[in-house]
Amino acid sequence: MIYVIDGYNLLFHLDPEANPLRRSREEILDLLAKVSHLKLEIVFDSDRDNALDIPSRTLLGNLDIVFSPRGQSADDWILEYLATRKRPKLYCLVTHDRELINGAKELGVKVMATSAFVKKLAPRKRNFDKTNPLTPKETEELRTIFEQNFDDGNE
């Protein structure tokens, strides 16, 4: 699955008061670049003064960062991009934008709410049962704790 993220939609979901924009954007990009288990593409509107006639793309780790071309919104670029994918079911659009959601669904692209995507990335509490056993590191940490308590006489 390739996640195409509506960049400013995610940014303002995480930080409604984002200011300055550039710093908030860079912080989010740094966080997303650390997500190595998912293929991510994030799309932003270009700065009008610095926009190119073609989309600007940068790869940061596993994160593909796109700025829309001059005269085209990120939303329009996303829909145009998704419309050209040969296998749209391999893509998932992350947004809360109603028009983008409707457009993506018409193309056969899956859609995930921004809030659901954020939850997907958040660390999960582990369930201690047979279907979700402890990792070797967790087992060793517990063994160390038990041994310290036993040695201290705190059985």
C-alpha positions, 0 to 999 in steps of 0.5 A, a space after each residue: 500500500 502506498 499512502 498519498 498524504 494531503 500534506 497541509 491537511 495532516 499538518 493542520 490536523 496535528 497543529 492547528 496553530 502551525 506557525 511558522 509553516 515551514 518549521 511545522 512542515 519540516 518537523 512533520 517531514 522529519 517524523 514521517 521520514 522515520 516511518 520505515 515500514 510504510 511507503 509514504 508520499 506527501 503532497 504540499 501546495 508550492 510557495 507561489 514565489 518559488 514554484 516550478 512549472 513541474 512538481 518538485 520531488 524530494 526523497 527523504 528516507 522512505 518518504 517521497 515529498 512533492 510540491 505541486 507545480 506552479 498554478 496547480 493546487 496540491 489537491 488537483 495534483 493529487 487527483 491527477 496523479 492518482 488518475 494516472 496510476 495503473 493500479 489505483 487499489 494499491 494507493 490510499 489517500 490520507 485526508 479529511 478533505 471531502 472533495 479529495 475523498 470523493 475524487 479518490 473514491 471515483 478513481 478506485 483509490 482507498 481513503 483513510 481519514 487523517 485522524 485514523 492515519 495518525 492513530 496508525 502511526 502512534 505506538 500501540 500498547 502490546 497485549 500480553 497474550 499468545 497471539 501477541 507474545 513478548 519480544 526477546 527484548 521485552 522478555 529480557 527486561 522483565 527477567 532483569 526486573 524480576 531478578 532485581 526484585 528477587 535479589 532485593 528480597 522483594 519476592 
